[in-house]
Amino acid sequence: MSLVTRALAGAGLVLASLALPASAQDYPTKPVEFIVPWSPGGGSDTLMRIVANNVTPFLGAEMPIINMPGVGGTVGLTEASRRDADGYTISQVHEGLLTATATGLTELKWNDFDPIALLTASPQYLVAAADQPFDTMEGLVEYAQANPGTLTIGVTLGGVPHLHAAMIAEAFDLDWRYVGYEGTGERIRAVVGGNLDLAIGDISSSLQFAENGDLVFLATGSTERMPQTPDVPTFMELGKDLDLSVTRGIVMPAGAPEEAQATLEKALMELSQDAAFVEQINNAGADVAFRGREDYAAYLTTLGETVDRLSEVIAP
């Protein structure tokens, strides 16, 4: 081979290497856009901004947030699903996507994405008005079974709280009436104000009212007792296999390169072990609950089966 031929061959190799897709090079080589399918200032936006603001040292790239709210989070997720599966677009999902799919709000499914990691969990509580003739879960079950269809429970119709309430009713063989409220704060105030008997709530919305004696925590959907409410039993302690949390995880459009998936998974795992990050998440009213790709996909699969089974109950 002549020197000229060798030089041309070498130049071709250089040009070929420059033309290689990003997935074949070190990832990431540019910012990773983070579509948050909810409005600024909400729970998902707040928690995901904590992720984006802390992940750079672990990932080696910035993660700018793009808010795309609308139709129960499905507008932003639909846009994310249509982006190139190159590892440079990610989005956030929680159980709301599964309920939206099951109730016909969207044709989008969780497996239209590659799950990367579950990051945070906000355990949910079953709360009751302080003037009810029961103040324990056992008392509620006894009363509700003796008076089917009389108790009202506040939920977001067709949403995650509706799903959680239906799961509780199924597990304990209860019959109650679902009343729709858009937000957690609204339904908790309705319980305190005497307009509801029960509601699905959380620490941030309900703890102050419980401490004031305006409502009662009956049980928590956490797998272990929460330090903020050490006297409140878990549903699992009560003999029911219920894990009721609003979880938030990171996904990529389906077909993303393995290198990108693995790199982001590792960065998020390391981030989840960072003390400053954990403290910020806790201060925002949630817990760090990391699950990697395999465990997160298994969680979504199992939850999807439950949502499908209860889809007629939670249809708005």
N, C-alpha and C positions, 0 to 999 in steps of 0.2 A: 504494500500500500504506500503510495507516494505521500510526501509531507503535506501536499495540498489536500489529498483525499482524507488523510488523518485529521487535518485541521477542520475540514468541512464536517467530518463525522463528529469531531469533538464539539463543534458549534451546534450541530444538530442535537447532541445529547443535552447541552446546556439549554437550548430552546425548548426541548421536550420537557426538561425538568421544570422550567418556568411555566409551562403550560399545564402541568399536572394539577388536578383539582385540589382544593384546599384539604379534602379529606385524606389525601395521600401525603401531605406535609404535616409539620408539627401543628397541632390544634391547641388553642385558637391563634389565628394571626390577625384578628381584628375584633372589634366589639361584638358581643352577642346580644342581639335585640330581644328584649323581654316583654312580650305582650301580656299585660294584665287585663283580663276581660271584665273589669269592674271600674267603677268611678274612683277618682282620687279621694282619699280620706277614709274609705271604708276599711273593714277588717282585712280583706285580702290585699288591698293596696298597701296598707300600713305594714303588714308582715312581709310582703314581697319586696318592699323598698328596703327593709332591714336586710334582706338577703342580698339585694343588688348592691347596697352600700358597703357590704362587708366581704363579698366574695372575690374581689379582684386579686388580693394577695395569694389566694389559693388557686384561682383559675388562670391568672396571668393575662386577663383582659377585662375591660369594663363591660358593664351590663346595663345599658340604658333602658329605662322603663318607658313603655308606650301603653297608655290607657286606651282601651277600646271597649267601653261599656255598651250594654244593650241586650234586651231579650234574655234576661237571666244568665248573662255571661256568654251566650252562644254567638254573638256577633264577633267578638274578639277571637274566640276559639275557631270559628269558621275561617276567619282570615289567617290565623296561624296554620291551620291545616292545609291551606293553599300555598303557603310559602315553600320555597325550595327546601328540600330535606338535606341541607348541607351543614347542619349543626350551628348555624348562625341565627336561627330564630328559635326561641323557646316560649312556652306559655305556662300558665298556672291553671290547675284544675282542682276542684273539690267535688264532693258528692253531688253537688247541684247539676253537674253535667249528666250524671247517670239518671237522676230523676227527670231532667229535661228530655232525655232520650226516651225513657220509659213512658212518659206522658204525652209524647208526640210533639213537644215543643221544638225539637230539632231532629234531623236525621243523623246528625253527627254522633259518633260513638267514641268511647274512651280509647278503643283500640285503633282509631284513626291516627293515633299518636304513638310514639315510643315513650313509655314511662321511664323517667330517669331517676327520680328520687321523691319519696314523700318526706316533707321537711317539718311541718308543724301540725299540732293537734290541739283543738280547743274542746275539751270534754263538755258534753251537754248534761243538763240536769232536768229532772222532773220536779217542778215546784208547785206548791199548792197555796191557796189563800189561807191566811192564819185562822180564819173563822170556820174552816171546814170541820166536820165531825171526825176527823182523823189527822194525825200528824206523823204517821209512819207509812211506809209502803205497804206493809201488811194490813194496816187499817184501811188504806185506800182500796186495796184489792177486795177486802171483805165488804166494804160499803158499795163499791162499784158493781160487784157481782149480785148484791142484794137489790141494787137500784139501776138496772141496765138502761143506758141511753139518757140518763139524767145529768151526768157531769159534762161540763164543757171544757175543752182544752184548746188553748191558743197555739196556732202554728202558722207557718207560711204555706198556704195551700199550694200543693204541687211541688213544694221545695223540700230541703233537707229536714227541717223541723217536723213537717208532715210525715215524712218517711220514718223518723225516729219515733214519733208518737204511735204510728201504725205498728212498728216493730214491738213497742212496749205492749200495746193492746193485744197483739198476736201472742206474745210470750206469756202474758198473764191471763189470757182469755177475758178481756175487758171490752165493754161496749160503751164508748163515749162519743160526744158530738164535737166535731172539729170546727173551729172558728178561725177565719183567716185574718192575719195581721201581717203587714208588710215587713216589719222589722222586729227584732228581739226586744228592743226597748219598749216598743208600743204594747206588745202583749204582756210584758212584765208589769207595766203600769196598769194595764187592764186587770190583772190579778190583784194588785195592791188596791185598786179602786173598787173592787167588788164586782166587776163586770165579767170575770172569768173565774172558774173554779181551779183550773190547772193551766200550766203552760210549760213549754220547752224553753229553758233559759240557759244561761252560762254564768260563770263567775263575775265577769265584768258588768253584766246587766243586773244581777240578782243579789250579790253578796251583801251589799249595803242594806237592802230591804230585809234580808234574813237577819242580819245583825240587829236591826231596829225592831224585829218582831212582826214585820208586816207580811211576811210570807215564810214558808217552810220548805226546806230542801228535803225531798223524800228519798231520792236516790241519784247517783251519778253514773253516767255512761263511761267513765274512766275505768280502765282495767284494774287500777289500784286506788285506794282512798287518796283524795287530794289533800295536800298539806293545809290549804285554806279552809277546808271543811272536813276535819279529821273524824267527826262524828257521823258523817253521812255515808251510808253503805253504798257499795257498788252493786249494780244489777247482778254481777257475777256472784257476789256474796249471797245474794238473794236466790241463787239457784238458776239464773237465766244467763245464757251465753250471749250477752248484749254488749257490744263495744260501740258506744254512741259518741262519736266526736265529729266535729267538722275538721277534716284534714285538708291540708293544702300541699300540693306536690308540683313538681316541675316535669314538663313533657316537651318532646320535640316532634315535629311532623314525622309521620311514619316513613321509615327508610333512611333515617339519618345514619351517617357513617359510624361504624363501630368505634373508631378512635374518638370521635366527638362524644358519643354517648359515654364511653368509659372514662374519658377525661373529665367531663362535667360531673359524672357520678362521684368520682374520687374527690373532686374539689368540694362538692356539697357535703360529702361525708366528713372531710376535714373541717369545713366550716361549722358543721353541727357540733363539733367537739371544742369549738373556740369559746372560752368562758365569756368574753365580752358579747359575742353574738347571742349566746344562751340567755344572758341577763337582759339584753334588749328585747328578745322574743317574750320572755317571762313578763317584763314590764308592760308589754303590749297585750297581756292577757292570754297568752298561749304557751304551749310547751313545745320544746324541740322533740320530735319523734321520728328520727331518721329511719327510713327503710330504703334500701338500694333497689336497683332495677327489678330483680327477680321477686323480692318480697313485695314491692309496690304493685307489680303486675298481678301477683297472687291476691293481694288485698282487693284490688279493683275487680278482679274476676269474681271473688266470693260475694262482694257487695253487690255487683251487678245481678247476680242470681237472686239475691234478696229483693232488690228493687223491682226486678221483673215479676217476682211472685206477688208483690204488693202494689203493682202498678194501677190496678183498678181502684184500690182504696185511696191512693194518693192523687189520682187524676183530678185536676181542679175543675 
